[in-house]
Amino acid sequence: MRSVWALAATAALSVLTASTTTLAGEPKQGGILRMYHRDSPGNASIHEGATYSLNVPFMPVFNNLVIYKQDEAQNRMDNITPELAESWAWVNDNKTLAFKLRQGVKWHDGKPFTAADVKCTFDMLMGKSPQKFRQNPRKSWYEQVNDISTNGDLEVSFNLKRPQPSLLALLASGYTPVYPCHVSPGDMRTHPIGTGPFKFVEFKANESIKLTRNPDYWRKGRPYLDGIEFTIIPNRSTAILAFVAGKFDMAFPTEVSIPLLKDVKSQAPNAVCVVEPNNVATNIIVNSSAPPFDNIDIRRAMALSLDRKAFISIMFEGQGDVGGTMLPPPNGLWGMPKEMLETIPGYGPDINANRDEARKLMQKAGYGPDKHLAVKVSTRNIPVYRDPAVILIDQLKSIYIDGELDVVETANWFPKIARKDYMLGLNLTGNAVDDPDQSFYENYSCGSERNYTNYCNKEIEKLFDVQSQETDVAKRKKLVWDIDKKLQEDVARPIIFHARTGSCWQPYVKGVTVMSNSSYNGYRYEDVWMDK
C-alpha cells in the first residue's frame, strides 16, 4: 500500500522546507541567560496550561512539528517553518495534512523521537487516549481531526472531517509541542522531557526555574547559550529595579508596562526596549449560568459602562488598542475596521450616553441609586490583571454595581474560572495564534474548557465552521468581522482593550525577536547569544 507521504509527494501542491537564518554579527557560544519571571506557573506542562507564564520558561524544552519563524515579528501563514517535521503537504482534497518527520532526533532522556510520539500527543489532546491531561484547554482546536495515522517512524498524517486551512497555524503555536509517548502526563507536569534546545533542570515553586543546553540538539550549533535561569519575582517594580541594576540580562517578555519603560530608559539608557501589541485582550468574564449575570440586561449594562480609552490612558499612556475579539489592525490580521467597531453598542465615543443607557438597563433589572448590586470581581494576582480590575471596579460604580476585588494566585486562577467558581472576573485572554479558529473555537464554542462565561450560540458556532473552511482570505475576513461583531453585541466576553507592552534586554544580548501579534508563539531562545 502506498503511504500517505508517497501520495503527498506526487500531489500538485507545494511542500515547504526549512530555511536558514543569518544573525547579525558573529554569534558566540556560552553564557547563562538570566531572566526574571513574573509569577510561579502552576506546573511545567504546556498542554495543560492557559498562561504565557508557562510558555516562556518551558517552550525552550520542546519542539513542534512546525513553528513560526523566530526572527520575524509578525506571525503569518507564509512564515511557518519545519521543526520536527521536515516537510508537509495537503492531500485528499485538503482533508489530510501529511508530514515527513526529521530523522535522528532524540528526546532529552536519549530515547528516539518517532511518529508514535506525535500520535500519542494529539490523541491525548483529542481525549482519545487512556492517559488524560488534568486540564485540556485547547481540546477544541482539534474538533475537525478524525484521527492521527502513522506510516512507520517518520510519517504521520492528520485526517480531517473537513478542510481546515488554519490547522497548520494551530500546529505552529507555542502551545503545540510534541510530547514523548513514554513519559506520563503527571511526570510532564514536574519534570518535562522534550527534544528542544534546552533541557529541564529544576523548578522550585515561587523561587526559580533552570534550563541547561541540550548538547545533542538536532539543530547543529544551537543553542548558543549554556542555559537559561528564571528568578520568580511577582513584584514588577522590584523586578525592573533588579534588571536596571544588571542582575538580569532580560526582562520577562512583554511584561514591562509603559510607565515602567520610562524608568528603564532613564536608569539603564543602553538597554534595548521594544513596545509591541501582544495579542492579549483584557476582558470581562461573567458566570452567565448563575444569577445575577444570567440576566442579559445586566451584562449589556456592564459593556455599555466601559470607558475603554480611559483604561488605555491610565495603564498605557495611550499606547493600547480598542478592538473586538481579534487583534486590531495593522498588527492583527483579522480585526474589525474602526468604522465597523464603532457601530457596536458601547464602542461609540459618547461615554455619557452609553452609561445613561446602561443605568436604564440596570433599573429594568431591579437596581438603581437606592439598590446597588454587590459583586466580587475576581482576578489573577499579578499586576497586568489587578491594575485594570481596579479601574473596572471604579467604572462599574457609575451603573450601580459595587465591586470588591478578589485576587487569586496563578496556580488557582485558571482552574477556578474553568469550573465557573466566580461571579464576575477581570481576565486576560492571550491568543496563541492570530487566527480566528483559535480564538473562536477555544473561547466561544459551546462546551470548550476555556469558554469561561458559558456563552453558547449554536447559530454563531455554525458560522465558525463557515469561516474556517474559507480559503479566500478577503472573503474569510468579512465573515470573521461579522462573527466578531455579533460576539460583542451578544456580550459574550466584553473586550476592554488590547494591550501594548514592552520587552527589554541588555545591549549584549543578541538575536532576540519580540512577536507583534502573538507573544505566545515565541520563544525557543536557540538563536539568542551574549556578546560580553
Order of alpha helices (4+ residues) and beta strands (2+ residues): alpha-beta-alpha-beta-beta-beta-beta-alpha-beta-beta-alpha-alpha-beta-beta-beta-alpha-alpha-beta-alpha-alpha-beta-alpha-alpha-beta-alpha-beta-alpha-beta-alpha-alpha-alpha-beta-beta-beta
